[in-house]
Structure formats: C-alpha cells, structure tokens
Amino acid sequence: MSVSVIIPALNEGSTDRTAENARSAGAKVVSEPTRGYGRACAAGVRALSPEYDIVLFLDGDGSDCPEFIPQLVEPIARGTHDFVIGSRTRGQREPGSMNLQQIFAGRFAGWLLSILYGVRYTDMSPFRAIRREMLDKLGMREKTYGWNLEMQMRVARAGLRILEIPVNHRCRAGGVSKVSGTLRGTFVAGARIIATLIRIALSLLPFAIHIASTVGKIDNL
C-alpha cells in the first residue's frame, strides 16, 4: 500500500521560507492562502494523488518522531485497523515538549468521547494515520484547531477500527507554537476545540447511545 504524508506548516523554523525549504527537500508544496490548521490539512488531502491508500499526518516543527511512522502505518497496511493515532501522553516525552494544558485537554476530551461513543483516547495528537477511503467518507468540516478532535469523533462515530499506540515526543525544533506558545493562542485553541466537540457531539447525539453499545473500546499497544 502507498502512503502519503501531510505536514501542515507555517513559519516552522523560518520567516517564512518554509515552502522553499520543503520544496528543496523534495516535498510537494500545496498553498492554502487562508490560515487555519484544518484548512491546511484539508488542502493537503485535496492534493493527494488517487494511488495513495494511507494518509499520515504529522506536525512540521520537529516535535513528532518520524521513526514511529511504520508503527502507525503497518496496522492499516495489514488490514487490521482503519485509524491509528500516536499518543504522546503514553510515550516518552522530552521535558517541556507538552504543557499541562495540552495533557489535560487530551485526557479530558478522551473521557468525554468515551461517554459519547464508548471509545477512549488519551491524546489529540496530530501524529496519526488513516485509510484513505475512510478519510474521504468522514465529511471533515473543521477549519482550525478542532480538526484533530473532529477526526477522532467522526472516526469513533463511524465505528472504524481504531488503534492507539504510544509515541515519543520532542520539543519543537523551530518556530513558535500557534497553540501553546502564547496565552492567547492557548485560549483561542481551547475555545475552538470545545466548540468543535459540542458541535459534533450535538450533530451525532441521536446515535451516541447506540454507538457506545456497539463500537467498544480502542485497541491499545
């Protein structure tokens, strides 16, 4: 199976030669003029060639560890799972790589999703892989920071085969985090994530009880 890696990036170690540096390294650069994490991810998805079977997402700041890519991709390639997410909270974290707000938000969102869908995540990590045909059917709408959470909710709602694995996490290699780098960024991202959770939960609420009783729990490694 063929894999395409999507890396949303803005000023990741440069101001702003990110596209130039990525292109010189051999990456296909897709431009999205309107800012927003979800918009960047969606632009990458739209640019995918038809032959790719698996889509993998990771951040461009150097904090995700690409050596874990095979562990995320292989369960999908084997046909045992449809969505594999790397949990930073279950792996080894470099000191300072995640703040307490990020850790709490991931755990809290996971607890709420366990109530809604019977599926419990421990992180909203951007490091994830999904079967292409399943991604195309999710109907993703979120344009900003709630993209990751929306995907996890829609995956659970659809009853896909989910696997969560521990992955290591490092401090970012360059740039300043748009989420945790400033108090305003943390507040805006948190508000957007909460809004996304409420919106998706309400839209899927009539099915929540049924899904919780049929989907079961996430497989863990």
DAURPE-V543713 format. One record per residue. N is the residue number from 1. SS is DSSP state (alpha for helix, beta for strand, coil for the rest). PSI is psi in radians with two decimals (999 if undefined). NEAR is the number of other ideal C-beta (glycine too) atoms within 8 Angstrom. Layout:
BEGIN
n = {N,N}
ss = {SS,SS}
psi = {PSI,PSI}
near = {NEAR,NEAR}
END
This chain:
BEGIN
n = {1,2,3,4,5,6,7,8,9,10,11,12,13,14,15,16,17,18,19,20,21,22,23,24,25,26,27,28,29,30,31,32,33,34,35,36,37,38,39,40,41,42,43,44,45,46,47,48,49,50,51,52,53,54,55,56,57,58,59,60,61,62,63,64,65,66,67,68,69,70,71,72,73,74,75,76,77,78,79,80,81,82,83,84,85,86,87,88,89,90,91,92,93,94,95,96,97,98,99,100,101,102,103,104,105,106,107,108,109,110,111,112,113,114,115,116,117,118,119,120,121,122,123,124,125,126,127,128,129,130,131,132,133,134,135,136,137,138,139,140,141,142,143,144,145,146,147,148,149,150,151,152,153,154,155,156,157,158,159,160,161,162,163,164,165,166,167,168,169,170,171,172,173,174,175,176,177,178,179,180,181,182,183,184,185,186,187,188,189,190,191,192,193,194,195,196,197,198,199,200,201,202,203,204,205,206,207,208,209,210,211,212,213,214,215,216,217,218,219,220,221}
ss = {coil,coil,beta,beta,beta,beta,coil,coil,coil,coil,coil,coil,coil,coil,coil,coil,coil,alpha,alpha,alpha,alpha,alpha,alpha,alpha,coil,coil,coil,coil,coil,coil,coil,coil,coil,coil,coil,coil,alpha,alpha,alpha,alpha,alpha,alpha,alpha,alpha,alpha,alpha,coil,coil,coil,coil,coil,coil,coil,beta,beta,beta,beta,coil,coil,coil,coil,coil,coil,beta,coil,alpha,alpha,alpha,alpha,alpha,alpha,alpha,alpha,alpha,alpha,alpha,alpha,alpha,coil,coil,coil,coil,beta,beta,beta,beta,beta,coil,coil,coil,coil,coil,beta,coil,coil,coil,coil,coil,coil,alpha,alpha,alpha,alpha,alpha,alpha,alpha,alpha,alpha,alpha,alpha,alpha,alpha,alpha,alpha,alpha,alpha,alpha,coil,coil,coil,coil,coil,coil,coil,coil,coil,coil,beta,beta,beta,beta,alpha,alpha,alpha,alpha,alpha,alpha,coil,coil,coil,coil,coil,coil,coil,coil,coil,alpha,alpha,alpha,alpha,alpha,alpha,alpha,alpha,alpha,alpha,alpha,coil,coil,coil,coil,beta,beta,beta,beta,beta,coil,coil,beta,coil,coil,coil,coil,coil,coil,coil,coil,coil,coil,coil,coil,coil,alpha,alpha,alpha,alpha,alpha,alpha,alpha,alpha,alpha,alpha,alpha,alpha,alpha,alpha,alpha,alpha,alpha,alpha,alpha,alpha,alpha,alpha,alpha,alpha,alpha,alpha,alpha,alpha,alpha,alpha,alpha,alpha,coil,coil,coil,coil,beta,beta,coil}
psi = {2.53,2.53,2.36,2.34,2.17,2.19,1.65,2.33,2.53,2.07,0.66,1.40,0.11,2.74,1.58,1.77,0.39,-0.87,-0.74,-0.79,-0.70,-0.75,-0.71,-0.42,-0.04,0.06,2.64,2.09,2.22,2.23,2.34,1.83,-0.48,2.23,2.71,2.20,-0.81,-0.66,-0.71,-0.77,-0.76,-0.66,-0.71,-0.71,-0.74,-0.49,-0.03,2.46,2.65,-0.42,-0.19,2.27,-0.49,2.38,2.23,2.37,2.43,2.75,2.73,0.22,0.07,0.00,-0.58,2.55,1.83,-0.27,-0.22,-0.02,-0.81,-0.63,-0.49,-0.59,-0.67,-0.72,-0.56,-0.74,-0.60,-0.30,0.19,-0.37,2.80,-0.45,2.17,2.19,2.43,2.17,1.99,-0.53,-0.36,-0.21,-2.96,2.15,2.32,2.38,2.24,-0.04,-0.45,2.43,2.98,-0.60,-0.71,-0.76,-0.80,-0.75,-0.73,-0.76,-0.74,-0.78,-0.69,-0.68,-0.75,-0.71,-0.50,-0.57,-0.74,-0.76,-0.02,0.29,2.22,2.07,2.76,0.01,2.75,0.72,2.43,-0.20,1.82,2.74,2.56,2.56,2.29,-0.81,-0.54,-0.72,-0.72,-0.42,-0.13,-0.51,0.78,2.38,-0.46,2.35,-0.23,-2.30,-0.28,0.06,-0.86,-0.78,-0.74,-0.75,-0.77,-0.65,-0.78,-0.60,-0.78,-0.75,-0.63,-0.13,0.47,2.81,1.98,2.42,2.28,2.24,2.60,2.37,2.64,2.77,2.41,2.90,2.56,2.52,-0.38,2.89,3.11,2.32,2.31,-0.23,-1.05,-0.04,-0.41,2.78,-0.72,-0.75,-0.72,-0.75,-0.81,-0.79,-0.75,-0.76,-0.71,-0.69,-0.74,-0.75,-0.70,-0.78,-0.79,-0.78,-0.85,-0.71,-0.76,-0.66,-0.44,0.03,-0.72,-0.35,-0.07,-0.80,-0.73,-0.80,-0.74,-0.51,-0.22,-0.50,-0.78,-2.83,2.89,2.49,2.47,2.51,999}
near = {6,7,11,10,8,10,11,11,11,10,10,11,10,11,4,7,7,13,9,8,10,12,9,6,6,4,7,4,7,8,6,10,3,5,5,9,10,14,12,12,12,12,11,12,11,7,7,10,5,4,5,11,10,15,13,13,12,11,10,10,12,10,10,14,8,6,5,13,11,7,10,17,13,8,10,17,9,7,4,7,11,10,15,16,15,17,14,15,11,10,11,5,10,9,5,4,11,9,6,5,9,10,10,8,11,15,11,8,14,12,9,10,14,10,6,13,12,12,12,9,14,10,14,11,13,9,13,14,13,14,10,11,7,13,11,6,7,10,5,12,5,10,8,10,12,13,14,11,14,14,12,13,15,12,14,16,11,9,7,9,8,14,14,15,14,8,16,11,13,11,8,10,8,8,10,6,9,8,9,10,7,6,5,6,12,11,8,9,12,10,8,11,14,8,9,13,13,8,8,13,12,7,6,12,7,4,8,11,6,7,15,11,6,8,9,5,6,9,9,6,6}
END
